[in-house]
Amino acid sequence: MAYVSELLLTILITSVLSIVVERWLAEKELTSRMDVQIDSLLIKREEMVAALRW
């Protein structure tokens, strides 16, 4: 019976770690995409401001 509980504990720990890593990677990817979008919007804003100054 002890073997079964150790196995269940191992599965639980593995599952929790998997979820944590998956969420961390998803957050990292989302942050990266947001940074790219922000950079793109700032460039477009600079172009608009420059065009309006003419």
PDB file of N, H, CA, C and O in Angstrom:
ATOM      1  N   MET A   1       0.824  -1.201   0.000  1.00  0.00           N
ATOM      2  CA  MET A   1       0.000   0.000   0.000  1.00  0.00           C
ATOM      3  C   MET A   1       0.865   1.261   0.000  1.00  0.00           C
ATOM      4  O   MET A   1       0.492   2.274  -0.592  1.00  0.00           O
ATOM      5  N   ALA A   2       2.016   1.197   0.663  1.00  0.00           N
ATOM      6  H   ALA A   2       2.319   0.374   1.144  1.00  0.00           H
ATOM      7  CA  ALA A   2       2.899   2.357   0.711  1.00  0.00           C
ATOM      8  C   ALA A   2       3.404   2.698  -0.686  1.00  0.00           C
ATOM      9  O   ALA A   2       3.566   3.868  -1.031  1.00  0.00           O
ATOM     10  N   TYR A   3       3.652   1.657  -1.488  1.00  0.00           N
ATOM     11  H   TYR A   3       3.520   0.706  -1.208  1.00  0.00           H
ATOM     12  CA  TYR A   3       4.124   1.881  -2.855  1.00  0.00           C
ATOM     13  C   TYR A   3       3.094   2.653  -3.677  1.00  0.00           C
ATOM     14  O   TYR A   3       3.451   3.537  -4.455  1.00  0.00           O
ATOM     15  N   VAL A   4       1.820   2.318  -3.501  1.00  0.00           N
ATOM     16  H   VAL A   4       1.530   1.600  -2.868  1.00  0.00           H
ATOM     17  CA  VAL A   4       0.746   2.988  -4.238  1.00  0.00           C
ATOM     18  C   VAL A   4       0.657   4.455  -3.838  1.00  0.00           C
ATOM     19  O   VAL A   4       0.501   5.323  -4.697  1.00  0.00           O
ATOM     20  N   SER A   5       0.755   4.737  -2.546  1.00  0.00           N
ATOM     21  H   SER A   5       0.882   4.031  -1.848  1.00  0.00           H
ATOM     22  CA  SER A   5       0.669   6.127  -2.100  1.00  0.00           C
ATOM     23  C   SER A   5       1.884   6.932  -2.569  1.00  0.00           C
ATOM     24  O   SER A   5       1.755   8.112  -2.895  1.00  0.00           O
ATOM     25  N   GLU A   6       3.058   6.302  -2.604  1.00  0.00           N
ATOM     26  H   GLU A   6       3.162   5.344  -2.339  1.00  0.00           H
ATOM     27  CA  GLU A   6       4.240   6.993  -3.124  1.00  0.00           C
ATOM     28  C   GLU A   6       4.073   7.286  -4.609  1.00  0.00           C
ATOM     29  O   GLU A   6       4.447   8.356  -5.088  1.00  0.00           O
ATOM     30  N   LEU A   7       3.514   6.330  -5.324  1.00  0.00           N
ATOM     31  H   LEU A   7       3.210   5.460  -4.934  1.00  0.00           H
ATOM     32  CA  LEU A   7       3.276   6.518  -6.751  1.00  0.00           C
ATOM     33  C   LEU A   7       2.272   7.643  -6.992  1.00  0.00           C
ATOM     34  O   LEU A   7       2.472   8.475  -7.877  1.00  0.00           O
ATOM     35  N   LEU A   8       1.204   7.671  -6.214  1.00  0.00           N
ATOM     36  H   LEU A   8       1.042   6.995  -5.495  1.00  0.00           H
ATOM     37  CA  LEU A   8       0.208   8.735  -6.345  1.00  0.00           C
ATOM     38  C   LEU A   8       0.806  10.096  -6.013  1.00  0.00           C
ATOM     39  O   LEU A   8       0.517  11.090  -6.679  1.00  0.00           O
ATOM     40  N   LEU A   9       1.636  10.132  -4.987  1.00  0.00           N
ATOM     41  H   LEU A   9       1.870   9.325  -4.446  1.00  0.00           H
ATOM     42  CA  LEU A   9       2.296  11.385  -4.616  1.00  0.00           C
ATOM     43  C   LEU A   9       3.221  11.856  -5.740  1.00  0.00           C
ATOM     44  O   LEU A   9       3.265  13.044  -6.057  1.00  0.00           O
ATOM     45  N   THR A  10       3.949  10.929  -6.334  1.00  0.00           N
ATOM     46  H   THR A  10       3.913   9.963  -6.076  1.00  0.00           H
ATOM     47  CA  THR A  10       4.834  11.269  -7.447  1.00  0.00           C
ATOM     48  C   THR A  10       4.037  11.810  -8.630  1.00  0.00           C
ATOM     49  O   THR A  10       4.435  12.794  -9.254  1.00  0.00           O
ATOM     50  N   ILE A  11       2.916  11.168  -8.937  1.00  0.00           N
ATOM     51  H   ILE A  11       2.592  10.369  -8.430  1.00  0.00           H
ATOM     52  CA  ILE A  11       2.058  11.632 -10.031  1.00  0.00           C
ATOM     53  C   ILE A  11       1.506  13.018  -9.719  1.00  0.00           C
ATOM     54  O   ILE A  11       1.463  13.877 -10.600  1.00  0.00           O
ATOM     55  N   LEU A  12       1.088  13.243  -8.492  1.00  0.00           N
ATOM     56  H   LEU A  12       1.123  12.545  -7.777  1.00  0.00           H
ATOM     57  CA  LEU A  12       0.555  14.544  -8.090  1.00  0.00           C
ATOM     58  C   LEU A  12       1.611  15.637  -8.221  1.00  0.00           C
ATOM     59  O   LEU A  12       1.342  16.707  -8.767  1.00  0.00           O
ATOM     60  N   ILE A  13       2.809  15.366  -7.719  1.00  0.00           N
ATOM     61  H   ILE A  13       3.028  14.497  -7.275  1.00  0.00           H
ATOM     62  CA  ILE A  13       3.893  16.353  -7.791  1.00  0.00           C
ATOM     63  C   ILE A  13       4.245  16.649  -9.247  1.00  0.00           C
ATOM     64  O   ILE A  13       4.441  17.805  -9.621  1.00  0.00           O
ATOM     65  N   THR A  14       4.326  15.600 -10.063  1.00  0.00           N
ATOM     66  H   THR A  14       4.167  14.661  -9.759  1.00  0.00           H
ATOM     67  CA  THR A  14       4.633  15.778 -11.483  1.00  0.00           C
ATOM     68  C   THR A  14       3.562  16.615 -12.175  1.00  0.00           C
ATOM     69  O   THR A  14       3.878  17.488 -12.984  1.00  0.00           O
ATOM     70  N   SER A  15       2.315  16.352 -11.862  1.00  0.00           N
ATOM     71  H   SER A  15       2.059  15.643 -11.205  1.00  0.00           H
ATOM     72  CA  SER A  15       1.212  17.106 -12.465  1.00  0.00           C
ATOM     73  C   SER A  15       1.265  18.575 -12.069  1.00  0.00           C
ATOM     74  O   SER A  15       1.113  19.457 -12.914  1.00  0.00           O
ATOM     75  N   VAL A  16       1.480  18.834 -10.793  1.00  0.00           N
ATOM     76  H   VAL A  16       1.604  18.117 -10.107  1.00  0.00           H
ATOM     77  CA  VAL A  16       1.545  20.216 -10.313  1.00  0.00           C
ATOM     78  C   VAL A  16       2.709  20.950 -10.968  1.00  0.00           C
ATOM     79  O   VAL A  16       2.556  22.086 -11.418  1.00  0.00           O
ATOM     80  N   LEU A  17       3.871  20.305 -11.022  1.00  0.00           N
ATOM     81  H   LEU A  17       3.996  19.383 -10.656  1.00  0.00           H
ATOM     82  CA  LEU A  17       5.029  20.939 -11.654  1.00  0.00           C
ATOM     83  C   LEU A  17       4.774  21.197 -13.138  1.00  0.00           C
ATOM     84  O   LEU A  17       5.167  22.236 -13.668  1.00  0.00           O
ATOM     85  N   SER A  18       4.130  20.267 -13.792  1.00  0.00           N
ATOM     86  H   SER A  18       3.811  19.423 -13.362  1.00  0.00           H
ATOM     87  CA  SER A  18       3.808  20.431 -15.207  1.00  0.00           C
ATOM     88  C   SER A  18       2.896  21.634 -15.427  1.00  0.00           C
ATOM     89  O   SER A  18       3.113  22.422 -16.347  1.00  0.00           O
ATOM     90  N   ILE A  19       1.889  21.773 -14.591  1.00  0.00           N
ATOM     91  H   ILE A  19       1.713  21.133 -13.843  1.00  0.00           H
ATOM     92  CA  ILE A  19       0.957  22.900 -14.702  1.00  0.00           C
ATOM     93  C   ILE A  19       1.672  24.219 -14.446  1.00  0.00           C
ATOM     94  O   ILE A  19       1.456  25.198 -15.160  1.00  0.00           O
ATOM     95  N   VAL A  20       2.522  24.243 -13.426  1.00  0.00           N
ATOM     96  H   VAL A  20       2.698  23.447 -12.846  1.00  0.00           H
ATOM     97  CA  VAL A  20       3.259  25.468 -13.094  1.00  0.00           C
ATOM     98  C   VAL A  20       4.166  25.877 -14.253  1.00  0.00           C
ATOM     99  O   VAL A  20       4.200  27.045 -14.638  1.00  0.00           O
ATOM    100  N   VAL A  21       4.896  24.914 -14.805  1.00  0.00           N
ATOM    101  H   VAL A  21       4.868  23.965 -14.492  1.00  0.00           H
ATOM    102  CA  VAL A  21       5.801  25.219 -15.915  1.00  0.00           C
ATOM    103  C   VAL A  21       5.014  25.663 -17.146  1.00  0.00           C
ATOM    104  O   VAL A  21       5.414  26.604 -17.832  1.00  0.00           O
ATOM    105  N   GLU A  22       3.902  24.996 -17.428  1.00  0.00           N
ATOM    106  H   GLU A  22       3.577  24.231 -16.871  1.00  0.00           H
ATOM    107  CA  GLU A  22       3.075  25.368 -18.579  1.00  0.00           C
ATOM    108  C   GLU A  22       2.558  26.797 -18.440  1.00  0.00           C
ATOM    109  O   GLU A  22       2.594  27.568 -19.399  1.00  0.00           O
ATOM    110  N   ARG A  23       2.085  27.147 -17.266  1.00  0.00           N
ATOM    111  H   ARG A  23       2.055  26.521 -16.487  1.00  0.00           H
ATOM    112  CA  ARG A  23       1.579  28.514 -17.050  1.00  0.00           C
ATOM    113  C   ARG A  23       2.694  29.535 -17.159  1.00  0.00           C
ATOM    114  O   ARG A  23       2.500  30.618 -17.710  1.00  0.00           O
ATOM    115  N   TRP A  24       3.870  29.190 -16.630  1.00  0.00           N
ATOM    116  H   TRP A  24       4.027  28.310 -16.182  1.00  0.00           H
ATOM    117  CA  TRP A  24       5.008  30.101 -16.694  1.00  0.00           C
ATOM    118  C   TRP A  24       5.405  30.346 -18.148  1.00  0.00           C
ATOM    119  O   TRP A  24       5.652  31.484 -18.546  1.00  0.00           O
ATOM    120  N   LEU A  25       5.466  29.268 -18.941  1.00  0.00           N
ATOM    121  H   LEU A  25       5.266  28.344 -18.617  1.00  0.00           H
ATOM    122  CA  LEU A  25       5.825  29.408 -20.350  1.00  0.00           C
ATOM    123  C   LEU A  25       4.772  30.203 -21.120  1.00  0.00           C
ATOM    124  O   LEU A  25       5.114  31.025 -21.969  1.00  0.00           O
ATOM    125  N   ALA A  26       3.505  29.964 -20.831  1.00  0.00           N
ATOM    126  H   ALA A  26       3.226  29.296 -20.140  1.00  0.00           H
ATOM    127  CA  ALA A  26       2.428  30.701 -21.501  1.00  0.00           C
ATOM    128  C   ALA A  26       2.502  32.186 -21.158  1.00  0.00           C
ATOM    129  O   ALA A  26       2.322  33.040 -22.026  1.00  0.00           O
ATOM    130  N   GLU A  27       2.767  32.486 -19.898  1.00  0.00           N
ATOM    131  H   GLU A  27       2.914  31.793 -19.192  1.00  0.00           H
ATOM    132  CA  GLU A  27       2.892  33.888 -19.479  1.00  0.00           C
ATOM    133  C   GLU A  27       4.083  34.548 -20.156  1.00  0.00           C
ATOM    134  O   GLU A  27       4.007  35.698 -20.589  1.00  0.00           O
ATOM    135  N   LYS A  28       5.184  33.809 -20.244  1.00  0.00           N
ATOM    136  H   LYS A  28       5.246  32.875 -19.893  1.00  0.00           H
ATOM    137  CA  LYS A  28       6.383  34.336 -20.887  1.00  0.00           C
ATOM    138  C   LYS A  28       6.120  34.624 -22.368  1.00  0.00           C
ATOM    139  O   LYS A  28       6.544  35.658 -22.884  1.00  0.00           O
ATOM    140  N   GLU A  29       5.425  33.716 -23.048  1.00  0.00           N
ATOM    141  H   GLU A  29       5.081  32.876 -22.629  1.00  0.00           H
ATOM    142  CA  GLU A  29       5.099  33.907 -24.458  1.00  0.00           C
ATOM    143  C   GLU A  29       4.157  35.095 -24.643  1.00  0.00           C
ATOM    144  O   GLU A  29       4.336  35.896 -25.560  1.00  0.00           O
ATOM    145  N   LEU A  30       3.157  35.207 -23.774  1.00  0.00           N
ATOM    146  H   LEU A  30       3.011  34.556 -23.029  1.00  0.00           H
ATOM    147  CA  LEU A  30       2.214  36.317 -23.862  1.00  0.00           C
ATOM    148  C   LEU A  30       2.922  37.649 -23.651  1.00  0.00           C
ATOM    149  O   LEU A  30       2.662  38.619 -24.364  1.00  0.00           O
ATOM    150  N   THR A  31       3.808  37.691 -22.678  1.00  0.00           N
ATOM    151  H   THR A  31       4.019  36.904 -22.099  1.00  0.00           H
ATOM    152  CA  THR A  31       4.570  38.911 -22.412  1.00  0.00           C
ATOM    153  C   THR A  31       5.425  39.282 -23.618  1.00  0.00           C
ATOM    154  O   THR A  31       5.527  40.454 -23.984  1.00  0.00           O
ATOM    155  N   SER A  32       6.028  38.285 -24.223  1.00  0.00           N
ATOM    156  H   SER A  32       5.945  37.333 -23.926  1.00  0.00           H
ATOM    157  CA  SER A  32       6.855  38.527 -25.402  1.00  0.00           C
ATOM    158  C   SER A  32       6.021  39.085 -26.551  1.00  0.00           C
ATOM    159  O   SER A  32       6.436  40.032 -27.220  1.00  0.00           O
ATOM    160  N   ARG A  33       4.845  38.501 -26.780  1.00  0.00           N
ATOM    161  H   ARG A  33       4.507  37.732 -26.236  1.00  0.00           H
ATOM    162  CA  ARG A  33       3.967  38.992 -27.856  1.00  0.00           C
ATOM    163  C   ARG A  33       3.486  40.407 -27.565  1.00  0.00           C
ATOM    164  O   ARG A  33       3.390  41.233 -28.472  1.00  0.00           O
ATOM    165  N   MET A  34       3.185  40.684 -26.304  1.00  0.00           N
ATOM    166  H   MET A  34       3.263  40.013 -25.567  1.00  0.00           H
ATOM    167  CA  MET A  34       2.738  42.032 -25.936  1.00  0.00           C
ATOM    168  C   MET A  34       3.853  43.043 -26.170  1.00  0.00           C
ATOM    169  O   MET A  34       3.594  44.149 -26.645  1.00  0.00           O
ATOM    170  N   ASP A  35       5.090  42.678 -25.843  1.00  0.00           N
ATOM    171  H   ASP A  35       5.301  41.780 -25.458  1.00  0.00           H
ATOM    172  CA  ASP A  35       6.220  43.577 -26.070  1.00  0.00           C
ATOM    173  C   ASP A  35       6.376  43.900 -27.556  1.00  0.00           C
ATOM    174  O   ASP A  35       6.642  45.043 -27.927  1.00  0.00           O
ATOM    175  N   VAL A  36       6.208  42.883 -28.400  1.00  0.00           N
ATOM    176  H   VAL A  36       5.992  41.955 -28.099  1.00  0.00           H
ATOM    177  CA  VAL A  36       6.305  43.098 -29.848  1.00  0.00           C
ATOM    178  C   VAL A  36       5.194  44.036 -30.315  1.00  0.00           C
ATOM    179  O   VAL A  36       5.442  44.938 -31.115  1.00  0.00           O
ATOM    180  N   GLN A  37       3.974  43.831 -29.824  1.00  0.00           N
ATOM    181  H   GLN A  37       3.772  43.097 -29.174  1.00  0.00           H
ATOM    182  CA  GLN A  37       2.858  44.694 -30.217  1.00  0.00           C
ATOM    183  C   GLN A  37       3.072  46.123 -29.744  1.00  0.00           C
ATOM    184  O   GLN A  37       2.795  47.072 -30.477  1.00  0.00           O
ATOM    185  N   ILE A  38       3.563  46.275 -28.525  1.00  0.00           N
ATOM    186  H   ILE A  38       3.788  45.504 -27.929  1.00  0.00           H
ATOM    187  CA  ILE A  38       3.819  47.620 -27.997  1.00  0.00           C
ATOM    188  C   ILE A  38       4.868  48.324 -28.844  1.00  0.00           C
ATOM    189  O   ILE A  38       4.706  49.495 -29.188  1.00  0.00           O
ATOM    190  N   ASP A  39       5.947  47.618 -29.185  1.00  0.00           N
ATOM    191  H   ASP A  39       6.079  46.667 -28.906  1.00  0.00           H
ATOM    192  CA  ASP A  39       6.980  48.215 -30.035  1.00  0.00           C
ATOM    193  C   ASP A  39       6.405  48.637 -31.381  1.00  0.00           C
ATOM    194  O   ASP A  39       6.710  49.718 -31.885  1.00  0.00           O
ATOM    195  N   SER A  40       5.574  47.781 -31.955  1.00  0.00           N
ATOM    196  H   SER A  40       5.326  46.903 -31.545  1.00  0.00           H
ATOM    197  CA  SER A  40       4.956  48.088 -33.248  1.00  0.00           C
ATOM    198  C   SER A  40       4.063  49.326 -33.144  1.00  0.00           C
ATOM    199  O   SER A  40       4.101  50.197 -34.013  1.00  0.00           O
ATOM    200  N   LEU A  41       3.268  49.400 -32.085  1.00  0.00           N
ATOM    201  H   LEU A  41       3.238  48.692 -31.379  1.00  0.00           H
ATOM    202  CA  LEU A  41       2.387  50.556 -31.904  1.00  0.00           C
ATOM    203  C   LEU A  41       3.178  51.838 -31.674  1.00  0.00           C
ATOM    204  O   LEU A  41       2.786  52.901 -32.157  1.00  0.00           O
ATOM    205  N   LEU A  42       4.280  51.751 -30.946  1.00  0.00           N
ATOM    206  H   LEU A  42       4.598  50.888 -30.554  1.00  0.00           H
ATOM    207  CA  LEU A  42       5.099  52.944 -30.721  1.00  0.00           C
ATOM    208  C   LEU A  42       5.712  53.443 -32.024  1.00  0.00           C
ATOM    209  O   LEU A  42       5.798  54.650 -32.252  1.00  0.00           O
ATOM    210  N   ILE A  43       6.137  52.517 -32.875  1.00  0.00           N
ATOM    211  H   ILE A  43       6.067  51.537 -32.690  1.00  0.00           H
ATOM    212  CA  ILE A  43       6.692  52.913 -34.169  1.00  0.00           C
ATOM    213  C   ILE A  43       5.619  53.591 -35.015  1.00  0.00           C
ATOM    214  O   ILE A  43       5.877  54.625 -35.630  1.00  0.00           O
ATOM    215  N   LYS A  44       4.420  53.017 -35.049  1.00  0.00           N
ATOM    216  H   LYS A  44       4.210  52.177 -34.549  1.00  0.00           H
ATOM    217  CA  LYS A  44       3.325  53.622 -35.817  1.00  0.00           C
ATOM    218  C   LYS A  44       2.972  54.999 -35.267  1.00  0.00           C
ATOM    219  O   LYS A  44       2.671  55.922 -36.024  1.00  0.00           O
ATOM    220  N   ARG A  45       3.011  55.128 -33.946  1.00  0.00           N
ATOM    221  H   ARG A  45       3.256  54.378 -33.331  1.00  0.00           H
ATOM    222  CA  ARG A  45       2.707  56.422 -33.319  1.00  0.00           C
ATOM    223  C   ARG A  45       3.740  57.463 -33.730  1.00  0.00           C
ATOM    224  O   ARG A  45       3.392  58.595 -34.065  1.00  0.00           O
ATOM    225  N   GLU A  46       5.018  57.073 -33.702  1.00  0.00           N
ATOM    226  H   GLU A  46       5.301  56.153 -33.430  1.00  0.00           H
ATOM    227  CA  GLU A  46       6.073  58.000 -34.108  1.00  0.00           C
ATOM    228  C   GLU A  46       5.898  58.424 -35.564  1.00  0.00           C
ATOM    229  O   GLU A  46       6.106  59.588 -35.908  1.00  0.00           O
ATOM    230  N   GLU A  47       5.512  57.468 -36.421  1.00  0.00           N
ATOM    231  H   GLU A  47       5.343  56.523 -36.142  1.00  0.00           H
ATOM    232  CA  GLU A  47       5.287  57.792 -37.833  1.00  0.00           C
ATOM    233  C   GLU A  47       4.120  58.763 -37.988  1.00  0.00           C
ATOM    234  O   GLU A  47       4.192  59.691 -38.794  1.00  0.00           O
ATOM    235  N   MET A  48       3.048  58.560 -37.225  1.00  0.00           N
ATOM    236  H   MET A  48       2.990  57.807 -36.571  1.00  0.00           H
ATOM    237  CA  MET A  48       1.893  59.466 -37.292  1.00  0.00           C
ATOM    238  C   MET A  48       2.254  60.862 -36.812  1.00  0.00           C
ATOM    239  O   MET A  48       1.884  61.857 -37.435  1.00  0.00           O
ATOM    240  N   VAL A  49       2.974  60.928 -35.709  1.00  0.00           N
ATOM    241  H   VAL A  49       3.274  60.120 -35.204  1.00  0.00           H
ATOM    242  CA  VAL A  49       3.379  62.230 -35.171  1.00  0.00           C
ATOM    243  C   VAL A  49       4.264  62.955 -36.179  1.00  0.00           C
ATOM    244  O   VAL A  49       4.111  64.158 -36.393  1.00  0.00           O
ATOM    245  N   ALA A  50       5.184  62.230 -36.792  1.00  0.00           N
ATOM    246  H   ALA A  50       5.308  61.253 -36.618  1.00  0.00           H
ATOM    247  CA  ALA A  50       6.067  62.844 -37.793  1.00  0.00           C
ATOM    248  C   ALA A  50       5.262  63.323 -38.997  1.00  0.00           C
ATOM    249  O   ALA A  50       5.536  64.395 -39.536  1.00  0.00           O
ATOM    250  N   ALA A  51       4.271  62.540 -39.422  1.00  0.00           N
ATOM    251  H   ALA A  51       4.048  61.669 -38.984  1.00  0.00           H
ATOM    252  CA  ALA A  51       3.447  62.930 -40.575  1.00  0.00           C
ATOM    253  C   ALA A  51       2.592  64.151 -40.248  1.00  0.00           C
ATOM    254  O   ALA A  51       2.377  65.001 -41.113  1.00  0.00           O
ATOM    255  N   LEU A  52       2.110  64.249 -39.030  1.00  0.00           N
ATOM    256  H   LEU A  52       2.286  63.559 -38.328  1.00  0.00           H
ATOM    257  CA  LEU A  52       1.271  65.382 -38.641  1.00  0.00           C
ATOM    258  C   LEU A  52       2.079  66.669 -38.495  1.00  0.00           C
ATOM    259  O   LEU A  52       1.527  67.762 -38.618  1.00  0.00           O
ATOM    260  N   ARG A  53       3.358  66.551 -38.238  1.00  0.00           N
ATOM    261  H   ARG A  53       3.806  65.663 -38.138  1.00  0.00           H
ATOM    262  CA  ARG A  53       4.197  67.745 -38.083  1.00  0.00           C
ATOM    263  C   ARG A  53       4.476  68.418 -39.416  1.00  0.00           C
ATOM    264  O   ARG A  53       4.814  69.601 -39.448  1.00  0.00           O
ATOM    265  N   TRP A  54       4.343  67.692 -40.509  1.00  0.00           N
ATOM    266  H   TRP A  54       4.069  66.731 -40.484  1.00  0.00           H
ATOM    267  CA  TRP A  54       4.601  68.266 -41.832  1.00  0.00           C
ATOM    268  C   TRP A  54       3.529  69.195 -42.163  1.00  0.00           C
ATOM    269  O   TRP A  54       3.543  69.796 -43.238  1.00  0.00           O
TER     270      TRP A  54
END
